Amino acid sequence: MKYLKYNEKLTKLYSAVIMDVMDAMNTRVQCMEPSVKPLLPSMKTWGEVVTMYMETVAEVPEQPFQLEMEVLDDIKEGQVIVTQCNASELSAFWGGLLSNAAVGRKAAGVISDGGARDYNEIVALNFPTFCTGLSPYDSMGRMDGKERDIPIVCGGIRVSPGDLVFGDVDGVVVVPQEMAEEVIEKAWEKVQGENTVREELRSGASVVKTFEKYGIL
C-alpha cells in the first residue's frame, strides 16, 4: 500500500543502513529488542504497519481469534502486521493457517513480541515471520486481541499505524511515517556510496583514506 512505490529501492536496503540514516537525522532509538527476530536468517520484510494489541486472558473468550481474523480480512498488499503481546507467558499468536491467509492477502510479513508455532509450515511458505520464540501453546485462552490500529509498543519501540517497518536478520527498525520517504531516499543514496567504498576496499585501498574520501564505513 503506502510504500509499494518504493519497493524497488527497499529491496536493495537493509536494516543497518536505514538505522544509520535515522542516526544522522537524530532519531536514534528505533530498533526493536534483539529478541524479536526472523524464523530464518534469510527472511526480510518491509512495509506499512498495521497494529494489533493483545493481552493475557484467564479463559477462552466468547469469540476467540476475532480480532486476528478481522485484521487479516482487512490487510492490504504490502502491509506488515505488528503486534504487541502483553502476556505473562509465551504462546503462539501466529501460526501456519494465519500465514496461509496472509499470503493469500499479499501481506508483506508479521512482527510480534510474542510467539509463533507451525515453524515448518511457515518456512515452507517463506512468509516473513518475526517473533520472540516458538511454542506449541495456542494463544486461545491465554492471550487475546483487544485493540487494533492504535499506537503500540513492540519490542520496546513505539509503533503507529502507517509507520514504515523494516526487518531482516540484523533486526527490526521502525521508521515514523512523517520521515519515512526522506529516510528511504537517503538510505538508497547511502547504499550506492557503500557499494563504491566496498569495491575500493576490496581492491586494497587504505581504510583511513577511503573513509576520509567518502565518510562511509
N, C-alpha and C positions, 0 to 999 in steps of 0.2 A: 504494500500500500504506500505509505508515506515516503519511504526511502527506496522504492523499487527503481526509480530513475537513476539511482547511484550504484546499482548492483555491479556494473562493470568495474567501477573503481573499488567498491567494497570487497569484491572477490580477491583483489590483489593486496588488501590491507591485512593487518594483524593487530591483536590487542595492544602490544607494546608500543607500536608507532602511534596509535590513537591516544594512548595514555601520555606519551611524550608530548604530543601536541597540546593536550589539556594542561600538562605541567607548565608548558610555556605560556599558556593563557591564564595561569594562576588558578586553575581548578584542579587541585592536586589529590583529592581523596575521592576517587570514583571507581576503584577496583573492589569487587566483592571478595570476601574472605576466601582463602585458598581451598577451603573445604568444599566449595561449590565448583565442581569440575566435570568434564565430559566423561561419558561412559567409555569412549575410545579416544586416544590422543588425536586421531585424525578428524574428529568431529569439530565442526566450526559452524557458528550461527551468527546472524545479524538481522536486524530489522526493527520495526516499530513495536514498542512494548504494549502488551495488553496485560493488565494486572489482575491478580486474584489474591484474596486474603483468606487463610484457613487457620483454624484453631482447634485445640483439644475439645473433644466431646466425651461424655461419660456413657452414652448409649447410642444405639443406632437411630438416626433421625427418621422422621416420617418419610422424607424424600431424600434418601442418600444419593450422593453424587450429583444432585440437581444443578448446583452452580457450575461444576466442571462441565457438565453436558451442555448447559446454556452457553458457556464461553466457547466451547468447541463448535457449536452450531453457528455462532456468530463470527468466528475467526475469519479473517480475510488473508488473501495471498500475501506472503512476505512478513506477516506479523509473528511475533515471538511471545509466548505465554511466559510471564514471570510471576512466580508465586511465593508469597511469604507463608511459611508453615510454622505458626506459633503453637507448637505442640510439645508435650512433655516427653514423648518418646518417638523414635524414628519409625515411621510407617510409610507405605508406598502411596504417595499421592498420584504417581504416574506409572503407567504400565503399557503392555503390548496393545490392548484394544484401543486405548486412547491414542496411542501412536499411530495406529492404522487410521483412526478418524482424522488425526492431524494431517497425515499425508494426503488423505482424500480432500482435505480443505486447503491444501498447499500452504500450510503453516510453515514457518521457517525454523522453528525449534521450540524447546521448552527449557526454562531455567528455574530451579527451585532450591530453596534451602532446606527442603525435606527429602524424602526418599523416593526410590523407584524400584520396580521389580520387572520381571519378564525380560531380563537382560538379553538373552539370545534372540528373542523376537524383535526387540528394538534395534539391536545391532544388525540383524538381517535386513531390516527396513532401512538402516542407515539414517534414522531420524535423529537429528542433533538433540541430545538429551543431557542436560547438566543438572547434577544433584549432589547431595552430601553423602549419599551412601545407598546401598542396596538392602532390601529387606523383604522377606516373604509376607510380612504383615500387611494386610489390606488396611487402607485408611478408614474403611467403614466401621463406625462405632468407636473409632479412636481419634479421628480428625475429620472436620467437615468444612466446606466452603461457606464463608459468612458474607463476604462482600466482593465486589468486582469493580474494575475501572476506577480505582481510588489510589492515591499515593500509598505505597507500602515501603517496608524496609526488608530487603532480601540480601542475605549475605553481608549484612552490616551497612549496606548502601541504600539511600533513599532512591526509589524508582517511581516515576509517574507515568501514567498512560500517555503515549505519544513520544516518549523518550526513545533514543536510539540505544540499543544494547548490542554489544559485540562480544562474542565468546569464542575462545579457542583453547588449545592445550595450556597456554600460559595463564589463562584466567578470564574473568568476565569484567568488562568495562561498561559503565553506564554513562552515556552522553546526554546531558539535558537537552531537550528538544530545541530550546531557543538558541543553542550554539552548534547544533548537530551539522548543519550544512557547512558552516565555516570549518569545523573540525574535519569533516570528510575531505574537503578541498585541500586543507593544509597537510593532512596525513598523506594524501595522494602525492603532493609535491615532495614531501619528505621521503617517501618510498623511492621516488625517482632519484633523488640525491643519494640515498643509501645504496642504490644499485651501482651508481658510479663509484662511490667510495669502496664498495665491496670488490669491484673489479680491480681498482688500483691497489688495494691492499693485497689481494691475491697475487698480483703481479710483482709484489715485493716492495712497494712504496713504503716510505717511512710513516709510521703511525702518527708521530708527532706532527710532521709536516702535512700529512693528509688532513689531520684534524684542524690545523691552522688554516688550511685552504678552504675546507668545506664547513667546519664547525659541526660535523656529524660523527658520532661514534656509537 
